[in-house]
Amino acid sequence: MRNHLHDNIRQMPMTALRLGTLDESGAHWTLKNRKRYNKFLRGEITVDQIDEEEYRIEVTQKQVDMKIGIDITWLSLKQLVDRIVLISGDSDFVPAAKLARKEGITFILDPLRQQVRPELSEHIDLLRTPNILDEGKLA
C-alpha cells in the first residue's frame, strides 16, 4: 500500500518525494498493543504468552529533513518556483521556510491534521489540510 502511494507521488507533476534512510542502529522491537505492553512491563504476562504477530519493529528515518531543506533552499534561491507546499509539521523546517519567504516564495504548509508548533507557524503563508478522503481522491 505505501509503495503504491510512493509510486503515485513520484508520478505527480511538479512534485518531489524525498525518502530517507532507515537507522537500524536505533531499531527496537515493541508490542503493537499498548495495554499488552504495559501488562508485560508490570510482569502480568510473560514472553511465552506473547504471539509473534503482536510484535513490531520501530525504526527511525534519517536525512529526510536535510534533503527537503536543501531542496527548499535551492528552489528559493534560484527563483525556480513561486510557491512551495510542504507536507509536514516538523519545526526543523523553520530555517528553510523563513528563507523561502524572504525570497518571495509563497510557503504553504499541510501538516496532515497534526499540531503545528508556533515557531513554524509564524514562517508560513497558508496552512491547509484538505480532506482528500471526502474529495474522493484517495480510496
N, C-alpha and C positions, 0 to 999 in steps of 0.2 A: 504494500500500500504506500509506504513512504517513498520507495524508489520510484513508483509511478508518479507521485506528486512531484518529486525532484525532476523527473524527466519532462513533465509538463511545464514546470517553471523554466527549465533550460530552453524550451522552445518558444517561450513568450517573447515578443519583440520588445526591445528596449528594457530588458530585464537581465540582471546578473544574479546567479545563485552562488553564494560563497559557502563552501563547506570546510570545516577544519579537519584536524586530525584527532584521533582518539588518544587520550593519555592513559595508556594501560597501566602505568605505574601506580596511579591512584585508584584503579578499579577495585571494587569490592562487591561481594555478594550480600544480598539482603532479602528479607521476606517481602513479598508483594503486599500482604495483608498486614496493616499496622497493628491491629489487635492481636494477631498471632505473634507478631514480632515482640510486642510488649509482654505477652504471656511467656514467651521464650526467655526474655530478659529477666523476668521475675522467677524463673525456674518452674513455672506451672506446666510447661511441656518440654520435652527433650528433643534432641536432634533426630532420634529414631521416630518420633511422632510427626515429623515434617516430611511431606511428599516433595519429590523433585520439582514438580510444576509450581510449587509455592515460592521458589527462589527466582530472583532476577539479578542480573549483574548491573551495577551502576558504574558508568564511566563518564568522564568529562571530555568535552571537546576543547581543543586548544587552537589558537591562531585565527579564529573567525573574526573577532573584533578588530584585530590588526589589519586583516585583509580588507574588511569593509571600510575601515577608517582611511586606509590608503586610497581605496577607490574613490571615496567621497572627496578627499583632498585633491586628488589628481583631476577628477572631473570638474571640480570647482575652479581650481587654479587655471586650467586650460579653457575655461568657459565653454565646455562641450555640451552642457545641459542648462536648462533654465529652472528645472525643479528636480528634486530628489525625494523619493518615497522610501523611507526606511521602515522595515517591518521588524521592530524590536522595541524594547522598553529599557534597554540597558544604558545606564548612565555613563558607561565607558565611552559613549559616542558624543559626549558633550563637546570636546575639542573639535571634532570633525563637523558637527552641526553648527557650531559657532563660526568656524572658518567659512563654511559654505554660505551662511547668511551674510557674512561680511563681504563675500564675493558676489552678492546679489542673487544667490540661488534661493528659490522658494523651497523650504525644507518641511516636508510632510512626514509625520510620524504615525505609524499604525502599530500600537503596542499589543494588538490581538487581545483586547479586553483586559489587559494587565494594568496594574497601577504604574503610573509614570512618576519618577522622582522629580521633585521641584527643580533640581539643578539641570535636568534635561528639558523639562517643560518650558523653561524660560528661553531656550535656544531653538525653538521650533516655530514655524509659521502656522501650521494646521495640525490638529490632532484628529484622527479619524479611525474608526474601526467599522468597516462595512460588514453587514451581516450577510455574508456570501451564501450561507445555507438557505436563508429566506429568499434570496435572489435566484436560487436555482442554479448557481454557478458551480456548486460542488455537491456531489451526492454521495 
